[in-house]
Amino acid sequence: MIEQDGYLVTLKEMSPTSGGVSAKTYLAEVQWPNGDIIESFVKLFPVNTRIKEIINESFGFLLANSASLRQSTRAALIKLDVTEFPIDTNTDSFAAANGFVYGWVTASLGGKDLKKMYLKNPPNISSNEAQQILSVLGSWPNFKSLVAFDDWVGNIDRNIGNLIFIKKDDIGVIDHGQIFGVVDWQCEKIDPTYNSTNWMLNAFKAQYKGTILHPTVYQPILDIAAKNSSSYAQAKADIQNCIIQINKTIGSNLDSKIDEFFNYFEIRFATVATRLPHALAA
């Protein structure tokens, strides 16, 4: 947890094209609990999606760690003072009662996102730009790992704007705001057997230009899923404890829902061998 005084100074408010469509995102100097002052990205969420976004970001960060994906080494809840941010206390009862709201902060990875690197006129993308991006993804050693991860967590919002190019063969992932295969599980039912849109899987298919994929082509994704399942089993108790603590801290009262979330992840693993071929054939 980072207290209000840990947010030192705003360096830049990010535009919707460079991060934070559902949230206001700030690049800021933040003092972390160990005293380190680090450029970090801070997300301020709308009141109606705040709980959903924080829970999703928390799950995404913890699960990506268990899957050994490259991401920020630091993430935390942060208290954002109502006097320093555009927070309407007339419509936000938590903010009015407490003088702050909870946000989400991650230390910057550095580098540039692939959207900034390759698109001249986002969100428009030319065929040449698309081929360049497919080439970069295809040569990235962890591309199949990201395909497997996004299938596992039901990430429906992966895009090149949340893939950070650090150096050759080194791409980091950020943003896990829409997982469980839905935009908002507060008002939508989650179904672990449903093949929601996996944009990285679509990019994987696009490399083969519409040809029917032999099982040997996608077997590495299934192998990675099996490895992730094993790593998750070892980390599950710690992940549960973290989520339970976050739920308690932000007052989200999701005790019964948390079991549904963990059940989702386990069924995704159990069904991937049948779901993936169907998704690739679609």
N, C-alpha and C positions, 0 to 999 in steps of 0.2 A: 504494500500500500504506500502510495506517495501522497503526502498531505498537501494542503493548498499552497503552502510556502515553497513546495518543491518545484512548482512551475515558476521558472525564473523570468523568462522573456520570450515573447513570440518573435520568431525570425521571419516567418512567412505563413500566410493563410493559403492553403493549397486550393487550386481551382478544381471544379468537378471533373475536368478532363485528366487531372493528374493525381486524383485520389479523393475519396470521400464523397460518393454520390449520395448515400443515405445519411452521412454524418458531415459535420464541419470538421475538417482536418487541419491541424496546425503543425508546422515544423517549429520546434521550440527548444530552448535550452532548459533541461530538466535536471534537477539534483536528485539522484537516486538514493535509496536508503543507506548505502555504504559511503555516501559523500561524493561519489563521482558525478561530475557535471557533463552531460552528454547531449548532443543534438538528438532529439527524439520526435516521433510523430505522435500527436495527441488527438484523440477523437472525441468530439462532443456530439452525442447522439440526440435525436429528437425524443421528446418525452414518451411518445407512444410506442417507440421501438427500442428504447434504451435497454430494457431488461433483455430482450431477445438478442440484441447486438452484443451486449457484454457476455452473455452466456455463450453465444456462438463463437465470439473471438477467443474466449477462454478455452473452450473445447478445441477449436482449431489449432491454437498455439500448443496446447498440451499434446494433442494427437500427432501434430507434425513433428514434435520433438521425439515422440515414441517411434515415428517412422523415419527418423534421421534425415528429414528434409532440411535444407539450408534456409534458415530464417534468422530473425533477430535473436540475440542471446538473452535479451531482457524484455519482459512484458509485465505489466502491473495495472491494477486499478489506480486511478488518480482522482483526487477530489478537486473539482473545478469550481472556483468561487463565483457566485451569481453576480457579483459586482464587476467581474473582469471578463465575462463572456456573455454573448447574446442569449440569455436564458430568461424566459418570461415567467416570473413567479406567479402571475395571475392564472396561468394555465398549468403550472407545474407545482403540484402540492408538496412534493418531496423537496424541491428547491426552496419553496416558501418556508417550509418548516425547519430546514437544516442550514440554509445559507450556502449550500453547495450541491452539486450533482456528481455522480460518479462518471468518469470517462475511462478511456482505455489508452494506455501509452506503451509504445515499443521503441527501443533504441534504433536509430537509423542504421540501415545496412550500408549506406553510401551507395554509389553507383547510380544508374539511371534505369527507369523502367523501359521495357521494350517498346511501348507506345511512343515515348519521346524519342527513342533512338531511330525508329524505322518509319513512323507515319509522318508525312509532311503536312497533312490536312485532316487530323482526326476529327470525328470518328470515321471519316471516309478512308478506305483502304484500296489501293490499286492492286492489280493482279501481280505486278512485280514486287510490291511491298509484301503481299501475302506469301509469295514464294521465298522471299528473304527470311521472313519470320519462321516459316516452316523449316527452312534449312537450319536456322539457329536452334530451333527446338529439337529437330531431328539429330543434330550433332551433340546436343547436351547430354552427358552421361546419365543424368537423373530424370530425363523426360518421362520415361516409362514409370518411374517411381511417383511422379506427380499425377500421371494418369490413374494409377492404382489408388493413390491417396484421395483424389477428388471423387473417385467412384465410391470409396469406402465411406467418406463423410457426407456424400451427397451434395458437394459444392456445385451450385448452379450459377455462380457469379464469377468464375475464374475468367480473367481476361489478361491481355498482354500489359495492361496498365498496372497489374499487381504481380508482375514478374520482374525482378530487379537484376539487371546485368551488372555483375560485380567485376568479373574478368572472364577470359576465355574458359569455357567449360564450368563456369561458376555462376549460377543463377539462383537468387533467393526468392522466397515466396512471402507475400504479405496479404493481409485481408482475408478473413474467414466469416464475413458477415451474413452470408446466406448459405447455410448448410442444412442437412436433413432433407434435401430435395425440394424445399419449399421456400418461398419468399419470407413468410412469417408464420412460424408454428403457433403463434398466439391465436391465430384465427384460421389456420389450415391444418388438416390432419396429415401427419407424417406416415409414410408407407415404405418400409425398408425393402420391399420386394419390387418397388417401382423404379424403372430406369429413367431417372430424371436426366435432363440435359447435362452432359459432361463435355464442356468445350475443349478440354485437352484431349479427350478421346476422339472427338471430331477432328482435331488437328492431326492426331495419330493416323486416323483413317485417310485423311486428305493426302498424306504422303504417298499413298498407294494408288491414287488417281482412279478410284472407283472399282478397282479389281477386287474379286472375292479373296478374302484373306485366309490363307491356310492356317490351321491352328498353331503351327510352329511359330508363326509371326507374332501372335499375341500371347503365347505361352509365358514369355518373360514377365508380362504384367500379372498373370496369375501366380507366378512364382513369387513376385514381390508382395502380392496380397497375402500369400501364405506366411511370408517372413514378417510382414506387418502384424498379422494376427498373433504370431508368437510373441513379438515385442510388446504388443498391446496387452496380452495376458499378463506379462510380467509387470507392466506399469499400471495396470487397471486400478489397483487399490489406491495408489498415490493420486491418480487422476480423479478418482471418485472423491477422495478427501479434499482435494483442491476445489472441485466444483461445489461440493457441499458447503465449504467455507465461503466461497464467493456468493453462493445463493443466500447464505445467512447474512453476509455483510451488506449486500445490496437490497435485502429485504424482498426478494422476488417470490418467496413462498412457493417454490416449485418442487417440493419434496416428492410428490407422486409423479411428476413429469420427468424427474431425473432418471427414474428407473426406465421409463419409455425411451429416453435418449440412449442409454447404454444398451438397451435391447436392440435399438436401431443399428448400432455399430456391429453388434454380434451377428445379427441376421444378414447384414451386408456381406460380411466375411463368408458366412455359411452358404450364400447363394451366388457368389460372384462367378463361379465356374459355369453356371447356367445363364446368368444374366449378361455377362460380357459378350459371348458370341451373338446373342440376340441384338444387343446394342450395336455391335459392329456390322451386323447384317442389315440394320434398319436403313 
